[in-house]
Amino acid sequence: MNFSQDKNITLIYAENGNGKSSIADALVCLCTDSAGSLDDKSNKDYSFLKSLGASNSDLLIELKTDTQTFKATLSANSNKIIKNPTDGLPKLKALRRAQITSFIEDTPSARYKVLSSFIDVSNIQKSEGELKKLITTLDKELGQNRKSLSDAKSTLTDIWNKEENPLGNLKDWVQSEIKKDNSKLAVELQENNSVLQKWSSLQAVVSSIKTETAKYTTAKNNLLEAEKKLKEYQLKNPNSETDLLSVLNETKKFLTAKIEVDKCPVCEKDNDKQKLLENVDGRIAKMQELNQLTQAINLSKAEKDKLYNRLQGQIEPFNTQLIGFKNLAIKLPDFEFTNELSKILETNTTKENYTLFNEVSLKLTTEVEKLSKHNQTVNKSVGIHNSIKSNYESIIRSTKKCSELDKLLNQAKAALDILEDTRKKFIDSELVSISDEVETMYQEIHPNEGLGNVKLFLNHTFQSSLNLSANFHTESNITPQSVYSESHLDTLGLCIFIALAKKESNKDVILILDDVVMSVDERHLDRIISLIHNQAKNFAHVFISTHYRPWRERYRNNRAPNLNIQFLELRGWSMERGITVAKPQLVLEEIKYYLSSPEYFHRENLSGATGRFLEAILDFLTFNFQSRLKRKPGNDYTLSELLDCLSKDLLKVLRVQKMADLGDGKFCNNTVVDEVYLKPVIDEIKNLKAVRNQVGAHFTFDGALVSDNDIEDFAKSTIKLADLLICPINGTLPDRNKTGSNWETKSGAIRLFPLIEP
């Protein structure tokens, strides 16, 4: 589909279901991140972005501009629009009736979202969000440091109170304490702890030795008891062969360990292992009691030997620990360790040192207890000093940090206030500007109706809340959705969106108005059309789609500026053809077409089109001059009624002036190029008015008698009247009262006299 580059407005007319919104949606999908009208629906299914029966690969949107071609396709695996190129796309704003209804009736927060697409302060809001996060972090950190400061002060006070308020002043006491040099105490504490740790290790070894000694003593006594029982048995049984039993047991052990034996190990007679073992076991069994006594001695001896070895393993560590303790303990001059340990020497045997240690163990224990108590006192003193110093440093550090954080927090809050205030003032300023623009547009559509004074304003209690107010006759600052009619709300939404889009446009935004007007009366439709044409210069191009037939007819009959507009009409959509573009014509062009060549001539069509067009022009004249017509319920006046209502007094002075062309679409206010009275042309039309009914409206015998020349003269007279009245610049009739003495077209090219009927 080709859109005119010479005309910056395109009107697409079609009845519902013929594809006008599809064209608008295609442009929206290509130039924005929206899916067009599909986004207005609930339970939307994006698989219907493409036509029925088509695959994803079939979808192609292409827009050619003066400088570049932009394309969009549909992803093969999803319903995502893929654009090429992705940058430099034309700016586009689309307005659909659903958006008007939503904007007017929606919540303030949802309304703000619409505004945010036109007035983008997202980066500022992002900065505000980051500042708020920083403030929260700083506030939390400040609270933590204040608690640390409070805890440190409380700890110092508690220590001072427990120490019974030395120096009578906390501050003086703290200063005196932190000036103390506790390095010697720290060294002493370290030396004392080393001695106590050595003593603890030594005591662990001593305890182990005592435990092992007790076990060894028990094992030694058990062995003596076993030996005693064996001697008693031998006294009672002098013939017992203890040595033989020992040999038998050793023989059994020897045979058991061998895999195979074929000779007796004693007498070397042939014999196998099993028989030998049986013989040995039999002889040992006969000596059972002797065997048990012998086994008891063996077990007791083994246990004693084991415990002896273990005890010997403790002796050397004891000596090492004892010498280590002595070497550290004798360095403490305030205790009696030197005298008590003087006889313990590294040159002594372990047994000698163990004996000497046991002799002085109680005295050493007493000295260690004294050392431990003394160490607790030193440790407390060092601990108090360290705590005082640590908490004092924490107070200094936290005080400084609190001051820095407090200052930074105040600066961050001030910055946030400035940022929020700047954003609100900026948006308020923009909204005031937009409100003024909306008010101007709204009054253009609804002059002297007691409506308007439209205001868009932020609710500063919330970050994203846009309110809307207006006047209604005697009431001010009301919500228009409460009292305005549906059509008045529609036009209000239209004005707001055009004002918002205009704010963003530097004559580079494509504006799409998709079926935004449902049903308005003739006067309001004319004003809406005029508003759009007045604002079109602020945009790169304006697309209008409508199914409202009166809008179409206003252009076709030169009741709206049709020379700077591209007019497209879509006919019935079908699965086979898809969107079908008709060849629309302005009615005046249609009339000229029938006259342009003999083969195009069509009696009925020419007379019918001429009659309808003539009625449109006469309707304009009779309305402007408030001509007297008989009242009819439908105001459906006939051609004769419209011609006859032009009074004789009016026809005497009814004339047009063509003004001098200055170029660039401007005309001189003073220089008249031509002045033509309309009465002769209207009289020609009156003489031929029957042609319309006889040929173009009804099937009659008289119609067949009308000549082709009369039909042509009827059409040519109508064209002559139209050419006199219609502006050559924008195709409109003279409907503006600029001077108070006449009507004129918007461009000033044509003037119609008089202003009112004489």
C-alpha positions in Angstrom: 0.0 0.0 0.0 1.4 3.4 -1.0 1.0 6.5 1.1 1.4 9.9 -0.4 4.6 11.8 0.4 3.2 15.0 -0.8 0.2 15.0 1.6 0.8 14.6 5.3 -2.7 13.3 6.2 -4.0 9.9 5.1 -7.7 9.0 5.7 -8.5 5.3 5.5 -12.2 4.7 5.4 -13.7 1.2 5.7 -16.7 -0.5 7.3 -15.9 -2.7 10.2 -13.9 -5.8 9.5 -12.3 -4.7 6.3 -8.7 -4.2 7.6 -8.2 -0.5 8.5 -7.0 -1.4 12.1 -4.7 -4.1 10.6 -2.9 -1.4 8.6 -2.6 0.7 11.7 -1.4 -2.2 13.8 1.2 -3.1 11.2 2.8 0.4 11.5 2.6 0.1 15.3 4.3 -3.3 15.4 7.0 -2.1 13.1 7.8 1.2 14.8 7.1 0.5 18.5 7.2 -2.4 21.0 3.4 -2.7 21.1 1.3 -5.2 19.2 -1.3 -2.5 18.5 -5.0 -3.1 19.1 -4.3 -6.7 20.3 -2.7 -5.2 23.4 -6.1 -3.6 24.4 -7.7 -7.1 24.7 -7.9 -9.5 27.6 -6.9 -13.2 27.0 -5.0 -12.0 23.9 -3.4 -14.6 21.6 -0.4 -13.3 19.8 -0.5 -16.1 17.4 -3.1 -14.0 15.5 -0.6 -11.4 14.7 -0.5 -13.1 11.3 -3.4 -13.8 9.0 -5.5 -16.9 9.2 -4.0 -19.9 7.5 -0.6 -18.1 7.2 2.7 -19.3 8.7 5.1 -17.1 10.7 7.4 -16.8 7.7 4.6 -15.3 5.7 4.4 -12.1 7.8 6.2 -9.1 6.4 5.8 -5.5 7.3 7.7 -3.0 5.2 7.8 0.8 5.4 9.8 2.8 2.8 10.7 6.4 3.7 12.7 9.0 1.8 15.9 7.7 3.4 15.5 4.1 4.4 13.4 0.9 4.2 12.3 -0.7 7.5 11.1 -4.3 7.7 9.6 -6.5 10.4 9.0 -10.3 10.3 7.7 -12.8 12.8 10.0 -15.2 14.5 9.7 -18.8 13.3 9.6 -20.2 16.8 7.7 -17.6 18.7 5.3 -14.7 18.2 8.0 -12.1 18.5 8.4 -9.3 16.0 11.9 -9.1 14.5 12.9 -5.8 13.1 15.5 -4.8 10.6 17.1 -2.4 11.2 16.5 -2.2 14.9 17.7 1.4 15.2 16.5 4.6 13.6 12.9 3.5 13.3 10.4 6.3 12.8 8.8 7.7 15.9 5.1 6.7 16.1 2.3 7.4 18.5 -1.0 5.5 18.0 -4.4 6.3 19.5 -7.3 3.9 19.6 -10.7 4.4 21.0 -10.0 1.8 23.7 -7.0 3.9 24.8 -9.2 7.0 25.1 -11.7 5.1 27.3 -9.0 3.6 29.4 -7.1 6.8 29.9 -10.2 8.8 30.9 -11.7 6.1 33.1 -8.6 4.4 34.5 -6.9 4.8 37.8 -4.5 7.7 38.3 -1.5 5.3 38.4 -2.6 3.5 35.2 -3.1 7.0 33.6 0.4 8.0 34.6 1.8 5.0 32.7 0.3 6.4 29.5 1.8 9.8 30.3 5.2 8.2 31.0 5.5 7.1 27.4 5.3 10.8 26.3 7.1 12.5 29.2 10.0 10.2 30.0 11.5 10.8 33.4 12.5 7.1 34.0 16.2 8.0 34.4 15.3 10.6 37.0 13.1 8.1 38.8 15.9 5.5 38.6 18.2 8.0 40.2 15.6 8.7 42.9 15.4 5.0 43.5 19.1 4.7 43.8 19.2 7.7 46.2 16.5 6.1 48.3 18.5 2.9 48.5 21.5 4.9 49.5 19.5 6.7 52.2 18.2 3.4 53.5 21.8 2.0 53.6 23.2 5.2 55.2 20.4 5.3 57.8 20.9 1.6 58.7 24.7 2.1 58.9 24.2 5.3 61.0 21.9 3.3 63.4 24.5 0.6 63.7 27.3 3.1 64.5 25.1 4.9 67.0 24.4 1.6 68.7 28.1 0.8 68.7 28.8 4.3 70.2 26.1 3.8 72.9 27.3 0.3 73.7 30.9 1.5 74.1 29.9 4.3 76.4 27.7 1.9 78.4 30.6 -0.6 78.8 33.0 2.1 80.1 30.4 3.3 82.6 29.8 -0.3 83.8 33.6 -0.9 84.3 33.9 2.4 86.1 31.0 1.6 88.4 32.4 -1.9 89.1 35.7 -0.4 90.0 33.9 1.9 92.5 34.1 5.1 90.5 37.9 5.7 90.7 39.0 9.4 90.5 35.3 10.4 90.9 35.0 11.2 87.2 34.6 8.8 84.4 36.3 10.9 81.8 39.3 11.6 83.9 39.6 7.9 84.8 39.4 6.8 81.2 42.1 9.2 80.2 44.4 8.1 83.0 43.8 4.4 82.1 44.5 4.7 78.4 47.7 6.5 79.2 49.0 3.6 81.2 51.7 1.4 79.6 50.6 -2.2 80.2 53.3 -3.7 78.1 55.2 -5.1 81.2 52.0 -6.6 82.6 51.3 -8.2 79.2 54.8 -9.8 79.2 54.3 -10.9 82.8 50.9 -12.4 81.9 52.4 -14.2 79.0 55.3 -15.7 81.1 52.9 -16.7 83.9 50.6 -18.4 81.4 53.5 -20.3 80.0 54.4 -21.6 83.5 50.8 -22.6 84.2 50.5 -24.3 80.9 53.7 -26.3 81.5 52.5 -27.2 85.0 49.2 -28.5 83.5 51.1 -30.6 80.9 53.4 -31.9 83.7 50.5 -32.9 85.9 48.9 -34.8 83.0 52.1 -36.9 82.6 52.4 -37.4 86.4 48.7 -38.5 86.5 49.4 -40.9 83.7 52.5 -42.3 85.4 50.6 -42.9 88.6 47.8 -44.6 86.7 50.3 -46.9 84.8 52.2 -47.6 88.0 49.1 -48.8 89.8 48.3 -51.1 86.9 51.9 -52.4 86.8 51.9 -53.1 90.6 48.7 -55.1 90.2 50.1 -57.1 87.3 53.3 -57.8 89.3 51.3 -59.0 92.3 49.2 -61.2 90.0 52.4 -62.9 88.7 53.7 -63.5 92.2 50.3 -65.1 93.1 50.4 -67.4 90.0 53.9 -68.5 90.8 52.9 -69.2 94.4 50.0 -71.4 93.3 52.3 -73.4 91.0 54.8 -74.1 93.8 52.0 -75.2 96.1 50.8 -77.6 93.3 54.3 -79.0 92.8 54.7 -79.6 96.6 51.5 -81.6 96.6 52.4 -83.4 93.3 56.2 -84.0 93.4 56.0 -86.1 90.2 54.4 -83.4 88.1 56.5 -82.8 85.1 56.4 -79.0 84.6 59.3 -79.1 82.2 57.5 -81.8 80.1 54.3 -79.8 80.0 56.3 -76.8 78.8 57.9 -79.0 76.1 54.4 -80.4 75.1 53.0 -76.9 74.8 55.9 -75.7 72.7 55.5 -78.8 70.5 51.8 -78.1 70.0 52.6 -74.5 69.1 55.3 -75.8 66.6 53.0 -78.4 65.0 50.1 -76.0 64.7 52.2 -73.5 62.8 53.3 -76.1 60.3 51.3 -76.8 57.1 52.6 -80.3 56.8 54.6 -82.7 59.1 55.7 -86.3 58.2 58.2 -86.9 61.2 58.1 -86.4 64.9 60.2 -83.3 65.6 61.6 -85.0 68.8 62.3 -88.6 67.9 62.2 -88.2 64.1 60.0 -91.3 63.6 57.7 -91.2 60.6 54.3 -89.8 61.5 51.8 -87.2 60.2 50.8 -83.9 61.7 47.3 -84.8 62.7 48.3 -87.9 64.7 51.2 -86.0 66.3 48.8 -83.2 67.4 46.2 -85.6 68.8 49.0 -87.4 70.8 50.3 -84.1 72.2 46.8 -82.8 73.0 46.0 -86.1 74.8 49.1 -85.9 77.0 48.5 -82.1 77.8 44.9 -83.0 78.7 46.2 -85.5 81.3 48.2 -82.6 82.8 45.2 -80.1 82.8 45.6 -78.5 86.2 49.3 -78.2 85.8 48.7 -76.7 82.4 46.2 -74.1 83.8 48.6 -73.0 86.5 51.4 -72.7 83.9 49.2 -70.7 81.5 48.2 -68.3 84.4 51.9 -67.6 85.1 52.5 -67.0 81.4 49.6 -64.5 81.1 50.5 -62.6 84.2 54.1 -62.3 83.1 53.0 -61.0 79.7 50.7 -58.4 81.2 53.4 -57.3 83.7 55.9 -56.9 80.8 53.5 -55.0 78.7 52.6 -52.5 81.6 56.3 -52.2 82.4 57.1 -51.1 78.9 54.2 -48.6 78.9 55.4 -47.2 82.2 58.9 -46.8 80.8 57.3 -44.9 77.9 56.0 -42.3 80.4 59.2 -41.7 82.2 61.1 -39.8 79.5 58.2 -37.4 78.7 57.9 -36.7 82.5 61.5 -35.8 82.7 61.2 -33.5 79.7 58.1 -31.8 81.0 59.7 -31.4 84.5 62.9 -29.8 83.1 60.8 -27.5 80.9 58.6 -26.4 83.8 61.7 -25.7 86.0 63.4 -23.6 83.2 60.3 -21.4 83.0 59.3 -21.3 86.7 62.7 -20.2 88.0 62.4 -17.1 86.0 59.6 -15.9 88.3 61.5 -14.2 91.1 58.3 -13.5 93.2 57.7 -17.2 93.8 59.6 -20.1 95.6 60.1 -22.2 92.5 63.9 -21.8 92.4 64.5 -23.3 95.8 62.1 -26.1 95.4 63.4 -27.2 92.0 67.1 -26.6 92.7 67.9 -30.3 93.1 66.2 -31.3 89.9 68.8 -31.4 87.2 69.0 -32.5 83.6 72.0 -34.7 84.5 70.0 -36.7 87.0 68.4 -39.9 86.0 64.7 -39.8 85.4 64.1 -41.9 88.5 66.1 -39.5 90.6 64.1 -36.5 89.3 60.9 -38.3 89.8 61.7 -39.0 93.4 62.8 -35.4 94.0 59.7 -34.1 92.3 57.4 -36.2 94.6 59.2 -34.8 97.6 58.4 -31.2 96.6 55.1 -31.8 94.8 52.9 -30.3 97.5 55.0 -27.2 97.9 55.1 -26.7 94.1 51.3 -27.1 94.0 50.9 -24.4 96.6 53.2 -22.0 94.6 51.3 -22.8 91.4 48.0 -21.9 93.1 49.5 -18.6 94.3 50.7 -18.0 90.8 47.3 -18.8 89.4 45.6 -16.3 91.7 48.2 -13.6 91.0 47.7 -14.3 87.3 44.0 -13.8 87.5 44.6 -10.4 89.1 47.1 -9.4 86.3 44.7 -10.8 83.7 41.9 -8.7 85.1 44.0 -5.6 85.1 45.2 -6.2 81.5 41.6 -7.1 80.5 40.1 -3.9 82.0 42.8 -1.8 80.4 42.3 -3.4 77.0 38.5 -3.0 77.3 38.8 0.6 78.3 41.2 1.3 75.5 39.1 -0.7 73.0 35.8 1.0 73.9 37.4 4.4 74.0 38.8 3.9 70.5 35.4 2.6 69.4 33.8 5.8 70.8 36.3 8.0 68.9 35.8 6.0 65.7 32.0 5.7 66.0 31.6 9.4 66.9 33.6 10.3 63.7 31.7 7.8 61.6 28.3 9.0 62.9 29.2 12.5 62.1 30.3 11.6 58.6 27.2 9.4 58.0 24.9 12.0 59.4 26.3 14.6 57.1 26.2 12.3 54.1 22.6 11.2 55.0 21.4 14.8 55.2 23.1 15.6 51.9 21.5 12.5 50.3 18.1 13.5 51.6 18.6 17.0 50.4 19.6 15.7 47.0 16.6 13.4 46.9 14.3 16.4 47.8 15.9 18.4 45.0 15.6 15.6 42.5 12.0 14.8 43.4 11.1 18.5 43.5 12.8 19.1 40.1 11.0 16.1 38.6 7.6 17.2 39.9 8.2 20.8 38.8 9.3 19.5 35.4 6.2 17.3 35.0 4.0 20.0 36.5 5.4 22.4 34.0 4.9 20.0 31.2 1.4 19.2 32.4 0.5 22.9 32.5 1.8 23.3 29.0 -0.1 20.2 27.9 -3.2 21.3 29.8 -3.2 24.7 28.0 -2.8 22.9 24.7 -5.6 20.5 25.5 -7.8 23.4 26.6 -7.2 25.2 23.4 -8.0 22.1 21.3 -11.0 21.3 23.4 -12.5 24.7 23.0 -11.9 24.5 19.3 -14.2 21.4 19.2 -16.6 22.7 22.0 -16.7 26.5 21.9 -19.1 28.2 24.3 -20.5 24.9 25.7 -19.6 25.6 29.3 -17.1 22.8 29.3 -13.3 22.7 29.5 -10.6 24.3 31.7 -9.0 20.8 31.5 -6.2 20.3 33.9 -3.7 17.4 34.1 -1.8 17.3 37.4 0.2 15.0 39.6 -0.9 13.8 43.0 2.4 14.6 44.8 1.5 12.2 47.6 2.4 9.4 45.2 5.3 9.1 42.8 3.2 8.0 39.8 -0.3 9.3 40.0 -1.9 11.5 37.3 -5.2 13.2 38.0 -7.6 14.9 35.6 -10.1 17.7 36.3 -12.3 20.1 34.2 -15.2 22.5 34.5 -18.8 21.8 33.9 -20.9 24.9 33.6 -21.0 26.4 37.1 -18.9 23.7 38.7 -15.1 23.8 38.7 -12.4 21.2 39.2 -14.7 18.2 38.8 -13.8 14.8 37.4 -15.1 15.0 33.8 -15.9 11.3 33.7 -18.6 12.0 36.4 -20.7 14.4 34.2 -19.4 14.6 30.7 -21.2 12.7 28.0 -19.5 9.8 26.2 -18.8 11.9 23.1 -17.4 14.8 25.2 -15.1 12.3 27.0 -14.0 10.9 23.6 -13.1 14.3 22.3 -11.3 15.2 25.6 -9.2 12.0 25.3 -8.5 12.8 21.7 -7.3 16.3 22.6 -5.1 15.0 25.4 -3.4 12.4 23.2 -2.8 14.8 20.4 -1.3 17.3 22.9 0.9 14.6 24.4 2.1 13.4 21.0 2.7 17.0 19.9 4.8 17.5 22.9 7.1 14.7 21.9 7.1 15.5 18.2 9.6 17.7 16.4 7.6 17.3 13.2 9.0 13.8 13.2 6.3 11.7 14.9 3.9 9.6 12.9 0.4 10.0 14.5 -2.2 7.3 14.1 -5.8 7.9 15.0 -7.5 4.6 14.7 -11.3 4.8 14.8 -11.2 7.4 17.6 -14.6 9.0 16.7 -17.7 6.9 16.9 -20.6 9.2 16.4 -20.8 13.0 16.6 -23.0 15.6 15.1 -22.2 17.6 11.9 -20.8 20.6 13.7 -18.6 18.7 16.0 -17.3 16.5 13.2 -16.3 19.6 11.2 -14.5 20.9 14.3 -12.7 17.7 14.9 -11.6 17.5 11.2 -10.5 21.1 11.4 -8.5 20.4 14.6 -6.7 17.5 13.1 -5.8 19.5 10.0 -4.6 22.4 12.1 -2.3 20.1 14.2 -1.1 17.9 11.3 1.8 20.4 10.6 3.3 19.3 13.9 3.7 15.7 12.8 5.6 13.8 10.1 2.3 12.2 9.0 -1.1 11.7 10.3 -3.0 8.4 9.7 -6.8 8.5 10.3 -8.8 5.3 10.1 -12.6 5.4 10.5 -15.7 3.5 9.8 -17.8 6.7 10.4 -19.3 7.4 6.9 -20.2 11.1 7.6 -16.4 11.7 8.0 -15.9 10.1 4.5 -18.7 12.2 3.0 -17.3 15.5 4.4 -14.2 14.9 2.3 -16.0 13.6 -0.7 -18.2 16.6 -0.9 -15.6 19.3 -0.2 -17.0 20.0 3.2 -13.6 19.2 4.6 -10.1 20.2 3.3 -9.5 17.4 0.8 -6.7 18.7 -1.3 -3.9 18.0 1.2 -5.2 14.6 2.2 -4.7 11.2 0.8 -8.1 9.4 0.8 -8.1 5.5 0.8 -11.2 3.4 0.9 -11.1 -0.3 1.7 -13.8 -2.6 0.4 -15.0 -6.0 1.7 -12.2 -8.2 3.2 -12.2 -11.9 2.3 -9.9 -14.8 3.0 -9.0 -15.0 -0.7 -8.3 -11.4 -1.4 -7.5 -10.0 2.0 -7.5 -6.2 2.2 -9.0 -4.6 -1.0 -8.3 -1.0 -1.8 -11.0 0.7 -3.8 -10.5 3.7 -6.1 -12.1 6.4 -4.1 -13.0 9.7 -5.8 -14.1 13.0 -4.5 -17.6 13.7 -5.9 -16.4 16.7 -7.9 -13.7 14.5 -9.4 -16.3 11.8 -10.2 -18.4 14.4 -12.0 -15.4 15.7 -14.0 -14.5 12.1 -14.8 -17.9 11.5 -16.5 -17.4 14.6 -18.5 -13.8 14.1 -19.4 -14.4 11.8 -22.4 -17.4 10.5 -24.4 -16.7 6.9 -23.5 -16.8 7.8 -19.7 -20.2 9.6 -20.0 -23.0 7.9 -18.0 -26.3 9.8 -17.9 -27.8 8.5 -14.7 -24.5 8.4 -12.7 -23.5 11.9 -13.8 -26.9 13.5 -13.0 -27.2 11.6 -9.7 -23.7 12.5 -8.5 -24.1 16.1 -9.6 -27.4 16.4 -7.8 -26.0 15.0 -4.5 -22.9 17.2 -4.7 -25.1 20.3 -5.5 -27.2 19.5 -2.5 -24.1 19.5 -0.3 -23.0 22.9 -1.6 -26.4 24.4 -1.2 -26.7 22.9 2.3 -23.5 24.8 3.1 -24.8 28.1 1.7 -28.2 27.9 3.3 -26.7 27.0 6.7 -24.2 29.9 6.5 -26.9 32.4 5.6 -29.5 30.9 7.8 -31.9 30.7 4.9 -35.5 29.9 5.7 -36.6 26.4 5.0 -39.7 24.5 5.8 -39.2 22.5 9.0 -38.9 18.7 8.3 -38.2 15.9 10.9 -35.1 14.6 9.1 -33.9 17.9 7.6 -33.7 16.0 4.3 -34.4 18.9 2.0 -34.7 18.4 -1.7 -32.7 20.1 -4.4 -35.6 22.4 -5.3 -36.2 23.3 -1.6 -32.5 24.2 -1.2 -32.4 26.3 -4.4 -35.7 28.1 -3.8 -34.8 29.1 -0.2 -32.1 31.5 -1.4 -33.8 34.8 -1.2 -33.9 37.4 -4.0 -32.1 39.9 -1.7 -29.3 37.5 -1.0 -28.9 36.5 -4.7 -28.5 40.1 -5.6 -25.4 40.5 -3.4 -24.1 37.0 -3.3 -20.6 37.0 -4.8 -17.1 35.6 -4.4 -13.8 37.3 -4.6 -10.5 35.5 -5.6 -7.5 37.1 -3.8 -4.0 37.6 -5.2 -1.7 34.6 -4.7 1.5 35.6 -2.8 3.0 32.1 -3.1 3.7 29.4 -0.5 0.0 29.0 0.0 -0.5 32.6 1.2 -2.9 35.2 -0.3 -3.0 39.0 -0.2 -5.7 40.5 2.1 -6.2 43.6 -0.1 -5.7 42.6 -3.8 -8.8 41.1 -5.5 -7.9 39.2 -8.7 -11.5 38.5 -9.7 -15.0 39.1 -8.4 -18.0 37.0 -9.6 -21.7 37.2 -8.7 -23.3 33.8 -8.2 -26.8 34.6 -9.2 -26.3 33.8 -13.0 -24.7 30.4 -12.2 -27.5 29.6 -9.7 -30.1 30.6 -12.2 -28.6 28.2 -14.8 -28.8 25.4 -12.2 -32.4 26.3 -11.4 -33.3 26.0 -15.0 -31.8 22.5 -15.2 -32.7 21.2 -11.7 -35.3 18.8 -13.1 -32.6 16.8 -14.7 -31.5 15.4 -11.3 -34.9 14.0 -10.5 -35.9 12.9 -14.0 -32.6 11.2 -14.8 -30.5 10.8 -11.7 -33.1 9.9 -9.1 -36.1 8.2 -10.6 -37.1 6.1 -13.6 -39.6 8.3 -15.6 -40.7 8.7 -19.2 -39.8 12.3 -19.1 -36.3 11.4 -18.0 -35.8 9.6 -21.3 -36.6 12.8 -23.1 -33.8 14.8 -21.4 -30.9 15.3 -23.8 -27.4 14.5 -23.0 -26.5 18.1 -23.5 -28.9 19.2 -20.7 -27.3 16.7 -18.4 -23.8 17.9 -19.3 -24.9 21.6 -18.8 -26.4 20.7 -15.4 -23.1 19.1 -14.4 -21.0 21.9 -15.9 -23.0 24.6 -14.1 -22.5 22.7 -10.8 -18.8 22.5 -11.5 -18.7 26.2 -12.2 -20.4 27.0 -8.9 -18.0 24.6 -7.1 -14.9 26.1 -8.7 -16.0 29.5 -7.6 -16.6 28.5 -4.0 -13.9 25.8 -3.3 -10.5 26.8 -2.1 -7.7 25.8 -4.6 -5.3 25.2 -1.7 -7.1 22.9 0.6 -10.4 22.1 -1.1 -12.7 23.6 1.5 -15.6 26.0 1.2 -15.5 29.6 2.7 -16.8 28.9 6.2 -14.7 31.2 8.4 -15.6 34.6 9.7 -12.4 36.5 10.0 -13.3 40.1 9.2 -17.0 40.4 10.3 -18.0 41.3 6.8 -17.7 38.1 4.8 -16.9 34.4 4.8 -13.6 33.1 3.6 -11.7 29.9 3.2 -8.9 28.9 5.7 -6.2 29.9 3.2 -7.8 33.3 2.4 -7.9 32.5 -1.3 -11.7 32.8 -1.6 -14.1 35.3 0.0 -17.8 35.0 0.0 -20.1 38.0 0.4 -22.2 38.9 2.3 -21.7 37.6 5.9 -25.4 37.5 6.6 -28.5 37.6 4.5 -29.7 41.2 3.9 
